[in-house]
């Protein structure tokens, strides 16, 4: 092959590459974070100062991670008069983790309200349930195991009405009571539910640690980022 032919081929390849690059579809921008597991707890057992205090904890961690331009709520149900369902206080979705990966499109998908959604499940698991900084949490195969997340909720995201304490007195007790816990890694000796796996051993910080956690929360953005 002479130099003229080789040069023509090389030029054609360069032009083809440039044309392909120009025609290639642009990648969509990463979705902003709208879901995370708290990287740290308040350290006071089940006492977060009620729902308002738990929401503020989510808000503070989100702000520290550069996502304070949204309203954040903790995924928690309450009991008693004016009881609140966790699913009714986290917006309507969709939700994405700190890396922009999808967690669930809707409340129905998040909770598996239909048979198909229950079969497929949401994306809350060991690799997708990231903290607000994009870090992995410690699951049942890690040391220490910290996969328990406070929810106070039934599997459908609603509150208990059996007269027993499932919320550490609506997240104000660090002594007596119990709180229902989920497993972010979907594993364990119980049903492995992300939001309703088993009750805690109590409401003190040592109780929560003994149960397999540290008092962490799920946090959801309930609105779009404010510009």
N, C-alpha and C positions, 0 to 999 in steps of 0.2 A: 504494500500500500504506500503510494507516494505521499509526500508531505501535504500536497494540496487537498487530496481526498481526506486524509486524516484530519486536517484542520477544519474542513467543511463538516465532517461528522461531529467533531467536538463542539463546533458552534451550534449545530442543530440540537445537540443534547442540552446545552446550556439554555438555549431559547425555550426548549420544551419544558425544562425544569422551572424556568421563570414563569411560563404560562400556567403550569400546574399549580405553582404556589399562589399565583394570583387568583386562580379559580377555586382553590380549596376553601371550603366553608369555614368561617371563623368559629372558634370554640366559644360556647356561651360562657358568660362570666360565672364564677363560683357563687352559689347561693349563700347569703349571709347566715350566720349561725342563729338558730332559733330553738335549739334544744341542747342541754348539756347536763351531765352529772356533776355535782359540786366537787371540786378538788379537795375541799376540806370542810369539816363540819364546825358548828359553833363550839363543840366540845362540852356541852352542858346536857348531855343525855337527850331526852325527848323535849326539852324546853327550848323553844325558839322564840318565846314571847308571842305565841299564837301565830295565826296565819300572816298577820301583818309583819311580824318579825321574820318569818320564814321567807316571805316575798322579798323583804329588804335584803336578806342574806343572798338570795339569787341576784338581785339587782346589783349589789355591791361587787360580787364576783364577776358578773358580766361586764360591769363598768371597768374593772381592773384589766379585763381582757380586751377592752376596746369595743365592747358591744353594749354600752350603756345608753345608746340612742333608741332603745326599745323598752317596753314595759314587760318585766319578767315576773312570773308567778311560780311558786312552788307547787308541785303536783301533790296536793294533800286534800283529803276529805276531813270534814269535822262532824261531830255528833251533837245530839241534843237540840234544843230550840234553835231555829234558824240554821240548821245543819246545811253544809255545802258539799256538793260532790266535786271531787278532784277534776273530773272530766268537764265540768261546767265552768271552770275558771282558767283554762289554759288556751283560749282562743279556738279557732277552727282549722288550723293548719294551712298549708303543709309545713312540716318541720324538718330542719337539716342540722347536722352536727357541725362541730367547729371546722371540719374540712369540707363542708358543703355537700356532704353525702346525705341522701334522703333517709329519713327515719319513718315517716308516715305522711300520707297525703291528707287524711281526714281523721276526725275523731272516731268514725266508724272503723276505719282501717287500723288505727292505733289500738283499739280495744277488741277487734275481731267480732264486730257486731253481727255479721252475716257468716254463714257457714264457710263460704269461700275465703272471706277475710280471716276467719279463725284458722283455717287450714294453712293459708299462706303466712300469716303473722306479720308483725311489724319488724323493723330492722334494729330494734334494741337488743344488743347482744355484746359479747366480750370485745369485739373489734370495732363496733359502731357506736357504742355508748361512751363517748369520749367526754372528758372534762372540758371546762370552758377554755382551756389553753390548748386543746387538741391532744391531750395526753391520755394514755390508757389507764383505766382503773384496775385495782387489784381484785381478781375474781377468786373463785373457789379453789383454783389450782395454784394460787400465789400465796406468798407468806408476807404479811398476814392476810387471811381471807377477809375482804371488806366488801362483799357483793350485796349486802343488805342495804336497801334504800327505804327510807321512811315514806309511807304513802297513806296509811290509815284507811285503805280502800279495799272494796271487793274487786274481783277481776274485771267487772264492767266499768270500773272507775267511779262507783257510787259508794255512799256511806253505809255503815252498819247501823241497824236499828234494833239490835237484840238486847239492848240494855247493858251490855258489857263495854268496858273501855278498850277501844282499839286505836286511840289517838294520843295516848299520854296526856289525858285531860285537855284535848285540843291543843297539844303542843306547848303546854305550859308546865308540865311536870318533869322533874329530873329525879323523882323518888318513886312513888307508887304508880301502878297502872301498867299498861302494855300498849304497844303500837304495832299495827300490821305492816309487814315489810315485803318488798319485792326484791327479786334478784336480777340485777342488770345484765348478768352473764347467762341468764336462763338455765342455770345448772344448780345442782344440789340434791340433797336427799328428799326434798319435798317436791311439789309439783313444778318447780322451776319457773313459776309465773314472774313476769317482769314487774308486776305491780301488786301481787297478792300471794306470796309464797308461804308465809307463816307469821305468827306473832313473835314479838321480841320476848326475851326473858324478863324484861322489866323496862323501866324508863331511866335508870341511871346510866351514865356513860360506860361504866364497866359492864352493865347488862347488855348494852348494845354491842359492845366489843365481843362479849362472850357469844352473842347470837350469830356473829359472823359479819359484823359491820363496824361502823364508826359514827353513825348518825348523819349519813349523807342524804341529799335530796335530789330529785329530778327537777329541773327548771325549764320552763317553756316560755317563749316570747309570745305574747298575746296580740301583738300588733306589728305592723310593718316598721322598718327603720325610719326614724325621723330625720329629715334632711336639714 
